[in-house]
Amino acid sequence: MSQRSRFGIPCTRRARARKRCSSFASLGACLVLAAQGPSAWASSFEWIELDTIMPLQPQAGAQFGAALAADALQLAIGEPRASVNGVSVAGRVAVRRFAGGPQASVIPDVLHAGGLFGAALSVQGDVLRVGEPGNPTNGADAGAISQYDYHADSQHWLWSGTGFSLAGDRFGTSLAQDDPWRVDSRPGSPAFAGGYVMVTQLAGMADVQFIAEPGGVAGDAFGASLAIHRGAAGEPDLLVIGAPRRDLGAGATDAGAAYVFANATHTATGWVQVAYLTPPSPHDQDFFGSSVAVAASRVVVGAPGRDKSAAPPAGNAGAVFVCEPDGAGGWQQAQEIVLADAATGDALGSSVAYDAASDRVFGGAPFRVHTVFGGTGATGGVIVAQRICLFTSCGWAPIRELYSHDQPSIGQQAGRAIAVVGDRLFVGAPNYDHATDVNSGRVLAFVADDIFADGFE
């Protein structure tokens, strides 16, 4: 039996992937240094496009890869616009276990047209949670969240329950979990201006804290994005909530905001707001807070609608913000990450991720155009930024720009969703065309390696 790689792919295939990437590297087809930052800053690893994950049954318009969630055991992939058993846009989810086995397909217990099952995901261990913001059980756009438990004997995910909400709530728009915490949102709630979030502690399902947006206004979309981090011993748990449509004054409609909550007591109702983050010099439709990520010492916020003002200017180029503790229990902005060669409509920050072990920040730019394809269409991609220190000054520099090498990727919107697990990076490309199945979608898998740095494994 051949040895298997970190993705459960035979190593012979991994070797072929390296050879393919190496042959394209001179053309900038697999790995491209970002325009900003001297190449001497590049770290010793390279990113290899190792695999492409396709839906088992490609379907036009299904948008496989529109949502992603991963942990050390598996990758969950949302396909929210898939039609299932004749029910239009019901949605479904695929789960691939890294240890091998079949790619599982998960569908709603009850199918609903327009349910968008799989629009949001969270997975940890043997528990998968799936958002269905269009579920109409309790009224239009009420939404629902379903939970599935993995059974190793049958290698299946079995439905264990569904929670519902009220009309207009869009329950299931965003999910997060880091045991013992599970978080969900209702960004469209008519009952709470701006929306609200529910945090549940698994010690008992009755142990719940409801968090409404402070000073919320209808339409703020509080809870459109969520991220949670369970702190180590002696550290607080952290929760970040995005409100990308919050107005910040004249000339800053839909500029957006993000809220940081901390829980030093680790108790069900111990969440306290410690920071209110907004973009500097906010402008209309920055959409700051469209995506968020968090770790013990970093909060990352995406602003895909932000304009690049430095020459050459570019509207809706997007930006990624990194925030750090301010030393007084709060948080402050450390850096705004932009691309020197940003173009109009790149939408950097549509998705974000952070890897604490490597101190890397990832930002999706799904509408970015790559000149390697003649600039004929947006392929999208992901920017990798590394924290670099020179003497006493530290900051994040974009050091890699990752995208697929193949011509059919034009228009695929790679970077709409991203997930990072150790040295693995997964990139959702939900508008990829598989033959005649337009916008059927796919997921690109990259792995960090150092083979190009020194020529050795």
C-alpha positions in Angstrom: 0.0 0.0 0.0 1.4 3.4 -0.9 2.1 5.9 1.9 -0.6 8.6 2.3 0.0 12.3 2.6 -1.6 14.8 5.1 -4.7 15.0 2.9 -5.2 11.2 2.7 -3.9 11.4 -0.9 -1.3 8.8 -2.1 2.2 10.3 -1.9 2.8 9.4 -5.5 0.1 11.9 -6.4 1.6 14.5 -4.0 4.9 14.1 -5.8 3.1 14.7 -9.2 1.5 17.8 -7.7 4.8 19.2 -6.8 6.3 18.5 -10.2 3.3 20.2 -11.8 3.6 23.2 -9.6 7.3 23.5 -10.1 6.9 23.5 -13.8 4.5 26.4 -13.7 6.3 28.4 -11.0 8.3 30.3 -13.5 5.1 31.6 -15.1 3.7 32.6 -11.7 0.9 30.1 -12.2 1.0 28.3 -8.8 2.9 30.6 -6.5 3.2 34.4 -6.9 5.0 36.8 -4.6 2.8 39.7 -3.7 3.8 43.0 -5.1 4.1 44.6 -1.7 7.2 43.8 0.3 10.8 42.9 -0.7 11.2 39.3 -1.8 13.9 39.0 0.9 11.1 39.0 3.4 9.7 35.8 2.0 9.7 33.0 4.6 11.3 29.6 4.0 8.1 27.8 3.0 6.2 27.6 -0.2 2.6 26.8 -0.8 1.8 23.9 -3.2 -1.6 23.5 -4.8 -2.0 19.9 -3.9 -5.5 18.9 -4.7 -8.8 20.0 -6.1 -11.9 18.8 -4.3 -15.0 18.5 -6.5 -18.6 17.8 -5.7 -19.6 14.2 -6.1 -22.5 15.3 -8.3 -21.6 18.7 -9.9 -24.7 20.8 -10.4 -25.1 24.1 -12.1 -25.5 27.0 -9.7 -25.0 24.8 -6.6 -21.9 26.8 -5.4 -19.9 24.0 -3.8 -17.4 25.8 -1.6 -19.5 28.8 -0.7 -18.8 28.0 3.0 -16.0 26.0 4.6 -15.2 24.8 8.1 -12.3 22.5 9.2 -10.6 21.1 12.2 -7.8 18.5 12.6 -10.1 15.7 11.6 -12.1 16.9 8.6 -13.2 19.6 6.1 -16.9 20.5 5.8 -18.0 22.1 2.5 -21.2 24.0 2.0 -23.2 23.7 -1.3 -26.1 26.0 -0.3 -27.7 26.4 -3.7 -27.9 22.8 -4.6 -31.2 21.3 -5.5 -31.9 18.1 -3.6 -34.5 15.5 -4.6 -36.2 18.0 -6.8 -36.3 20.7 -4.2 -34.7 23.9 -5.6 -31.9 25.6 -3.6 -32.4 23.3 -0.6 -28.7 23.0 -0.1 -26.4 20.2 1.1 -23.0 19.7 2.7 -20.0 17.5 1.9 -17.6 16.3 4.6 -14.2 14.8 3.9 -12.3 13.1 6.7 -8.5 13.5 6.4 -7.9 9.9 7.6 -9.7 8.7 4.4 -13.0 7.1 3.7 -15.8 8.2 1.5 -16.7 11.9 1.1 -20.0 12.1 3.1 -23.0 14.0 1.9 -25.3 15.6 4.4 -28.7 16.9 3.6 -31.5 18.6 5.7 -33.8 16.3 7.6 -36.6 18.2 5.9 -36.0 19.9 2.5 -37.1 23.5 2.0 -37.0 25.4 -1.3 -34.6 28.3 -0.8 -33.5 27.0 2.5 -29.8 27.5 1.7 -28.7 24.6 3.9 -24.9 24.8 4.1 -24.6 28.6 3.9 -22.7 28.5 7.2 -20.8 25.7 8.9 -18.9 24.8 12.1 -17.3 21.5 12.8 -15.3 20.2 15.8 -14.6 16.6 16.6 -17.7 14.5 15.9 -20.1 17.4 15.8 -21.1 19.3 12.7 -23.5 22.3 12.7 -25.1 23.6 9.6 -26.8 26.9 9.1 -29.9 27.2 6.9 -30.8 30.9 6.9 -33.6 30.6 4.4 -35.6 27.9 6.3 -39.3 29.1 6.3 -40.6 26.8 9.0 -41.5 29.7 11.3 -42.0 32.3 8.6 -40.0 33.8 5.7 -36.3 33.9 6.3 -36.7 32.6 9.8 -33.7 30.3 9.5 -32.6 27.1 11.3 -29.5 25.3 12.5 -29.1 21.6 12.4 -26.6 19.4 14.3 -25.2 16.1 13.0 -23.0 13.6 14.9 -20.4 11.4 13.3 -20.6 7.6 13.8 -17.3 5.9 13.1 -18.8 2.5 12.7 -20.9 3.5 9.7 -18.8 6.5 8.7 -22.0 8.5 8.5 -23.1 11.8 9.9 -26.5 11.3 11.6 -29.0 14.1 12.3 -29.5 14.8 16.0 -31.7 17.9 16.0 -32.7 21.2 14.5 -33.3 24.6 16.1 -35.6 27.2 14.6 -36.1 30.9 15.0 -38.6 33.6 14.0 -39.5 35.3 10.7 -36.8 37.6 9.4 -34.1 36.4 11.8 -31.9 34.7 9.2 -30.9 32.3 11.9 -27.9 30.2 10.7 -26.3 33.0 8.7 -23.1 32.5 10.7 -21.8 29.9 13.1 -18.8 29.4 15.4 -17.7 26.8 18.0 -14.8 26.0 20.2 -15.8 23.6 22.9 -17.4 24.1 25.2 -18.8 27.2 23.3 -21.2 27.2 20.5 -22.3 30.5 18.9 -25.0 31.4 16.4 -26.6 34.6 15.2 -29.8 36.2 14.1 -28.5 39.3 12.1 -31.9 40.1 10.7 -33.9 40.0 13.9 -36.9 42.3 13.9 -37.1 42.0 17.7 -33.6 43.3 18.4 -32.5 46.3 16.4 -29.3 45.4 14.5 -29.5 41.7 15.4 -28.4 39.5 18.2 -26.1 36.5 19.1 -26.6 33.5 21.3 -23.7 31.9 23.1 -24.3 28.4 24.6 -22.0 26.6 27.0 -22.2 22.8 26.6 -22.1 22.2 30.3 -25.9 22.6 30.0 -28.0 23.7 27.0 -29.8 26.0 29.4 -26.6 27.9 30.0 -27.0 30.6 27.4 -26.1 34.3 27.1 -27.9 36.5 24.6 -25.9 39.4 23.2 -27.7 42.2 21.5 -25.8 44.9 19.5 -25.0 47.9 21.8 -26.9 50.8 20.3 -28.0 48.6 17.4 -30.0 49.9 14.5 -32.1 47.8 12.1 -30.0 46.7 9.2 -26.6 46.7 11.0 -26.3 42.9 10.4 -24.9 42.3 13.9 -23.8 38.7 13.8 -23.2 38.4 10.0 -19.8 37.0 11.0 -18.6 35.2 14.1 -15.4 33.8 15.6 -14.7 32.4 19.0 -11.5 31.3 20.8 -11.3 29.2 24.0 -8.5 30.7 26.1 -5.7 28.6 27.7 -5.5 28.4 31.4 -5.3 31.9 32.9 -6.5 33.5 29.6 -10.0 34.8 28.8 -12.2 33.2 26.2 -12.7 35.6 23.2 -15.7 36.2 20.9 -15.7 38.5 17.9 -19.0 39.6 16.2 -19.1 41.5 12.9 -21.7 44.1 12.0 -20.7 45.0 8.4 -23.6 47.3 7.7 -23.3 49.5 10.7 -23.4 53.2 9.8 -20.6 55.4 11.3 -21.8 58.8 10.4 -22.0 61.0 7.4 -20.1 59.6 4.5 -19.8 56.2 6.3 -23.0 54.4 5.5 -22.5 50.6 5.9 -18.9 51.3 7.0 -19.2 48.5 9.5 -17.9 47.5 12.9 -16.7 44.6 14.9 -17.2 43.9 18.6 -14.9 42.0 20.9 -16.2 40.2 24.0 -14.1 38.5 26.7 -15.0 35.9 29.3 -12.4 35.8 32.1 -14.6 33.6 34.3 -15.3 30.9 31.6 -18.9 30.9 32.8 -22.0 30.8 30.7 -23.0 34.4 31.3 -19.6 35.9 31.8 -19.2 37.6 28.4 -18.3 41.3 28.6 -17.6 43.7 25.8 -14.0 44.8 25.8 -13.6 46.5 22.4 -15.6 48.3 19.6 -13.5 48.2 16.4 -14.2 50.4 13.4 -12.1 51.2 10.3 -9.9 54.4 10.4 -11.3 57.1 8.3 -14.5 55.1 7.5 -16.2 55.5 4.1 -19.5 54.3 2.6 -19.7 50.6 2.2 -16.3 49.6 3.7 -18.3 46.6 5.0 -15.8 46.3 7.9 -16.7 43.1 9.8 -17.8 41.1 6.8 -15.4 38.4 8.1 -13.6 37.9 11.4 -11.1 35.6 13.0 -9.7 35.4 16.5 -6.9 33.9 18.6 -5.4 34.6 22.0 -3.5 37.7 20.8 -5.0 38.6 17.4 -8.3 39.7 16.0 -8.5 39.8 12.3 -11.3 41.7 10.5 -12.1 41.9 6.7 -13.4 45.0 5.0 -14.0 43.9 1.3 -15.6 47.1 0.2 -12.8 49.4 1.4 -11.2 51.7 -1.2 -7.4 51.9 -1.6 -6.5 55.6 -1.5 -2.8 55.3 -2.0 -1.6 55.6 -5.6 -2.8 54.0 -7.7 -6.2 54.3 -6.1 -8.7 51.4 -6.4 -12.4 51.3 -5.4 -13.6 48.3 -3.4 -10.1 46.9 -3.4 -10.6 45.6 0.1 -8.4 45.4 3.2 -7.7 43.1 6.1 -7.2 44.6 9.6 -5.1 43.0 12.4 -5.8 44.1 15.9 -3.9 43.4 19.1 -4.4 43.8 22.9 -3.8 47.3 24.0 -2.3 46.3 27.4 -5.3 47.7 29.3 -7.8 44.9 28.7 -9.0 46.2 25.3 -8.0 45.9 21.7 -6.5 48.3 19.1 -5.7 48.2 15.4 -2.1 47.1 14.7 -2.1 47.2 10.9 -4.3 47.6 7.8 -3.1 45.0 5.2 -3.6 46.1 1.6 -2.0 45.2 -1.7 0.3 47.6 -3.5 -1.1 46.5 -6.8 -4.7 46.3 -5.7 -7.2 46.7 -8.4 -10.8 48.0 -8.4 -13.2 45.3 -7.1 -10.6 42.8 -5.7 -12.7 42.6 -2.5 -9.8 41.5 -0.3 -11.2 40.6 3.1 -14.3 38.8 1.9 -13.0 36.0 4.0 -10.2 35.9 6.7 -8.4 33.3 8.7 -5.6 33.3 11.2 -3.1 30.6 12.2 -1.6 31.3 15.6 1.2 28.8 15.4 2.8 30.5 12.4 1.4 34.0 13.0 0.0 34.1 9.5 -3.0 36.1 8.3 -5.0 34.9 5.3 -7.4 37.1 3.3 -9.7 36.0 0.4 -9.9 38.3 -2.7 -12.5 36.5 -4.8 -12.8 39.1 -7.6 -9.0 39.6 -8.1 -7.9 39.4 -11.7 -4.5 37.7 -12.5 -2.5 38.9 -15.4 -1.1 35.4 -16.0 -4.4 34.7 -17.7 -4.3 37.8 -19.8 -6.5 39.8 -17.3 -9.6 38.4 -19.0 -11.5 37.6 -15.9 -11.5 37.4 -12.1 -10.1 34.1 -10.8 -9.8 35.2 -7.2 -7.3 34.1 -4.7 -5.9 34.2 -1.2 -3.3 36.6 0.2 -0.9 35.2 2.9 0.6 37.8 5.2 3.4 37.0 7.6 4.4 38.9 10.7 8.0 40.1 10.2 10.2 42.0 12.6 13.1 44.2 11.6 15.1 45.4 14.6 12.4 46.8 17.0 9.7 47.3 14.3 7.2 44.5 13.5 4.4 44.3 11.0 2.5 42.0 8.5 3.7 41.8 4.9 1.8 40.1 2.2 4.3 37.4 1.1 2.3 35.0 -1.0 -0.7 35.2 -3.4 -2.3 31.8 -4.0 -4.6 30.9 -6.8 -5.3 28.0 -9.2 -3.1 27.6 -12.2 -5.7 26.5 -14.7 -7.4 28.7 -17.3 -11.0 27.4 -16.5 -10.7 29.1 -13.1 -11.6 32.5 -14.6 -14.8 33.7 -12.8 -14.6 31.0 -10.1 -14.4 33.5 -7.2 -11.7 31.6 -5.3 -11.4 33.1 -1.8 -15.1 33.5 -1.1 -14.5 31.1 1.8 -11.2 29.9 3.4 -10.3 27.5 6.1 -6.8 26.9 7.7 -5.7 23.8 9.7 -2.0 23.8 10.5 -0.1 23.7 7.2 -3.3 23.1 5.2 -5.2 25.9 3.4 -8.6 25.3 1.8 -10.0 27.8 -0.6 -13.6 27.8 -1.7 -14.3 28.7 -5.4 -18.1 28.4 -5.6 -18.5 29.8 -9.1 -16.1 27.4 -10.8 -17.6 25.9 -14.0 -17.4 22.1 -14.2 -17.9 21.4 -17.9 -21.4 22.7 -18.6 -22.4 22.9 -15.0 -21.9 26.7 -14.5 -21.1 27.8 -11.0 -21.1 24.3 -9.7 -18.0 25.1 -7.6 -14.9 23.4 -6.2 -12.4 23.7 -3.3 -8.6 24.2 -3.8 -6.3 22.5 -1.3 -2.8 24.0 -0.6 -0.1 22.8 1.7 2.8 24.8 3.1 6.2 23.2 2.4 9.8 24.1 2.1 10.9 22.0 -0.8 11.6 25.1 -3.0 13.6 26.8 -0.2 16.4 24.2 0.1 15.6 21.4 -2.3 15.0 18.9 0.4 11.9 17.4 2.1 
